[in-house]
Amino acid sequence: MLQTNTRPDLPPIRIARCDAARREPGMVLFNVRGDPRPGSTLGGWIVGIDREGELTCVHRSNLPVQGVRRLPGGNLLVTIVDGLVLEMTLAGNIVRQWYATGKYRDRAPPKDGI
């Protein structure tokens, strides 16, 4: 199996082999950071790949994504490099968010943040 994404809104993704029989059921989640070099797009993505090797969950962030975990209820817990923590659905809807107050001394914190 060789799968390469062709979507311009995603980073380069190449899946050379995915043996579904040897994988656990469900989805594998990855946090992908953007390119930090000057002139490049800094930000990040959350990418989910299912058992068959298909992209099933893709979300773009304008800030680098630090980590992502699946919560017991099915939502995602996402940490953003800017001191922001989000609970979001697989569809990308934000359920709630928290922020580190010390990070927002010079600007307004995220709207509806706790």
Phi, psi and chi 1 to 4 in degrees:
 res  aa     phi    psi   chi1   chi2   chi3   chi4
   1 MET       -  129.5  167.0 -171.9 -167.3      -
   2 LEU  -133.9  114.6  177.2   62.4      -      -
   3 GLN  -125.5  127.5  174.7 -175.1  -24.8      -
   4 THR  -127.0  129.3  -54.7      -      -      -
   5 ASN   -72.0  150.5   78.2  -61.1      -      -
   6 THR  -121.1   10.2   56.6      -      -      -
   7 ARG   -77.8  126.9  -69.9  176.8   47.6 -179.3
   8 PRO   -71.0  -15.9   24.1  -31.2      -      -
   9 ASP   -87.3    3.3   60.3  -33.8      -      -
  10 LEU  -117.0  156.2  -67.1  176.9      -      -
  11 PRO   -70.8  166.0   27.4  -34.4      -      -
  12 PRO   -61.8  126.7  -17.3   26.7      -      -
  13 ILE  -128.6  127.0  -61.7  171.9      -      -
  14 ARG  -131.7  120.2  179.6  177.4  173.6  -95.2
  15 ILE  -109.5  108.6  -59.3  172.0      -      -
  16 ALA   -84.0  -31.2      -      -      -      -
  17 ARG  -154.6  135.1 -179.5  177.2  176.2 -177.2
  18 CYS  -144.7  106.1 -179.2      -      -      -
  19 ASP   -98.5   97.6 -174.2  -10.2      -      -
  20 ALA   -58.2  -33.8      -      -      -      -
  21 ALA   -65.1  -23.2      -      -      -      -
  22 ARG  -100.3    0.9  -62.5 -176.7   67.8 -173.2
  23 ARG  -103.6  152.4  -69.5 -166.9   52.5 -158.2
  24 GLU   -69.3  153.0  -66.6  -73.6  -29.7      -
  25 PRO   -64.3  155.6  -12.4   20.9      -      -
  26 GLY   106.1 -157.6      -      -      -      -
  27 MET  -123.8  141.4  173.9  175.5   45.5      -
  28 VAL   -98.9  128.7  176.9      -      -      -
  29 LEU  -105.1  139.4  -67.5  165.6      -      -
  30 PHE  -128.6  142.9  -61.8   94.0      -      -
  31 ASN  -102.9  131.1   60.7  -54.7      -      -
  32 VAL  -121.6  124.9 -179.2      -      -      -
  33 ARG   -91.8  148.5  -70.6 -169.4 -178.4 -160.8
  34 GLY   -74.0  179.0      -      -      -      -
  35 ASP   -82.8  118.3 -170.4  -15.2      -      -
  36 PRO   -82.1   -2.8   29.8  -33.4      -      -
  37 ARG   -67.9  148.2  -67.1  177.0  -70.0 -171.8
  38 PRO   -55.0  136.4  -23.5   32.0      -      -
  39 GLY    86.6   -9.5      -      -      -      -
  40 SER   -93.8  166.7  -61.8      -      -      -
  41 THR   -84.9  113.7  -56.9      -      -      -
  42 LEU   -90.8  137.8 -174.8   61.7      -      -
  43 GLY   164.7 -152.1      -      -      -      -
  44 GLY  -169.0  173.6      -      -      -      -
  45 TRP  -136.4  153.1  -64.5  -95.2      -      -
  46 ILE  -111.5  123.9  -60.9  168.3      -      -
  47 VAL  -124.0  130.1  177.7      -      -      -
  48 GLY  -115.9  133.3      -      -      -      -
  49 ILE  -120.7  126.1  -60.4  174.1      -      -
  50 ASP   -80.2 -179.2   71.1    9.0      -      -
  51 ARG   -59.9  -29.3 -169.5  173.8 -177.1  177.7
  52 GLU   -86.7   -4.5  -55.8  -60.3  -38.7      -
  53 GLY    91.0   13.8      -      -      -      -
  54 GLU   -92.7  145.1  -60.7  -65.9  -34.6      -
  55 LEU   -72.2  120.3  -63.4  175.0      -      -
  56 THR  -117.5  -15.5   56.5      -      -      -
  57 CYS  -145.2  115.8  172.9      -      -      -
  58 VAL  -137.2  124.4  176.5      -      -      -
  59 HIS  -134.8  137.3  -58.3  -67.4      -      -
  60 ARG  -102.9  139.8  175.1   83.1  167.1   99.0
  61 SER  -124.7  143.3  171.4      -      -      -
  62 ASN   -80.4   -7.4   60.1  -13.1      -      -
  63 LEU  -118.5  153.7  -65.3  169.2      -      -
  64 PRO   -60.7  133.4  -23.1   33.0      -      -
  65 VAL   -84.4  125.8  176.5      -      -      -
  66 GLN   -89.6  -39.2 -168.9  167.8    5.8      -
  67 GLY  -163.9  162.5      -      -      -      -
  68 VAL  -148.9  137.4   60.7      -      -      -
  69 ARG  -137.8  148.9  -61.0  -75.8 -178.1  -93.2
  70 ARG   -89.9  128.5 -172.1   99.9 -174.9 -113.1
  71 LEU   -83.9  157.5  -64.7  171.2      -      -
  72 PRO   -55.2  -31.3  -24.8   32.5      -      -
  73 GLY   -79.9   -3.8      -      -      -      -
  74 GLY   105.3  -18.8      -      -      -      -
  75 ASN   -74.9  172.1  -73.2  -19.8      -      -
  76 LEU  -107.0  142.3  -56.3  175.9      -      -
  77 LEU  -107.5  116.2 -174.9   66.7      -      -
  78 VAL  -118.3  129.7 -178.9      -      -      -
  79 THR  -106.6  133.9   53.7      -      -      -
  80 ILE  -110.2  144.2  -55.8  -68.0      -      -
  81 VAL   -56.7  -23.8  120.3      -      -      -
  82 ASP   -84.6   19.2 -157.9   31.3      -      -
  83 GLY    81.7   23.1      -      -      -      -
  84 LEU  -112.5  137.4 -173.7   61.3      -      -
  85 VAL  -123.6  129.2  177.8      -      -      -
  86 LEU  -119.8  143.0  -52.2  169.8      -      -
  87 GLU  -106.0  123.5  178.9 -177.6   -9.2      -
  88 MET  -137.2  156.1   65.5 -171.6  -58.9      -
  89 THR   -79.4  167.0   66.0      -      -      -
  90 LEU   -63.1  -24.3  -72.5  175.2      -      -
  91 ALA   -80.0   -6.8      -      -      -      -
  92 GLY    98.1    2.9      -      -      -      -
  93 ASN   -78.5  131.8  -60.4  -43.1      -      -
  94 ILE   -80.7  123.5  -65.0  174.5      -      -
  95 VAL   -85.5  -48.4  176.3      -      -      -
  96 ARG  -158.4  163.8   62.4 -173.3   67.1  109.5
  97 GLN  -146.7  150.8   59.0 -175.7  -20.0      -
  98 TRP  -127.6  153.1  -58.1  -94.4      -      -
  99 TYR  -140.4  154.1   61.8   90.6      -      -
 100 ALA   -82.7  117.1      -      -      -      -
 101 THR   -60.4  -34.9   55.1      -      -      -
 102 GLY   -64.3  -21.5      -      -      -      -
 103 LYS   -77.9  -16.0  -73.5  -74.5 -147.9  172.4
 104 TYR  -116.9   38.4  -66.2   92.2      -      -
 105 ARG   -73.9  -31.8  -69.5 -172.9 -179.5  135.4
 106 ASP  -101.1    3.6   59.9  -19.3      -      -
 107 ARG  -156.5  167.0   62.8 -169.5 -174.8  -84.5
 108 ALA   -70.1  141.0      -      -      -      -
 109 PRO   -70.8  167.4   23.7  -30.1      -      -
 110 PRO   -57.3  140.8  -21.1   31.1      -      -
 111 LYS   -59.4  136.5 -174.1  176.8 -174.1  -95.6
 112 ASP    64.4   18.5  -60.8  -33.8      -      -
 113 GLY   -79.0  154.3      -      -      -      -
 114 ILE  -104.3      -  -62.0  171.9      -      -
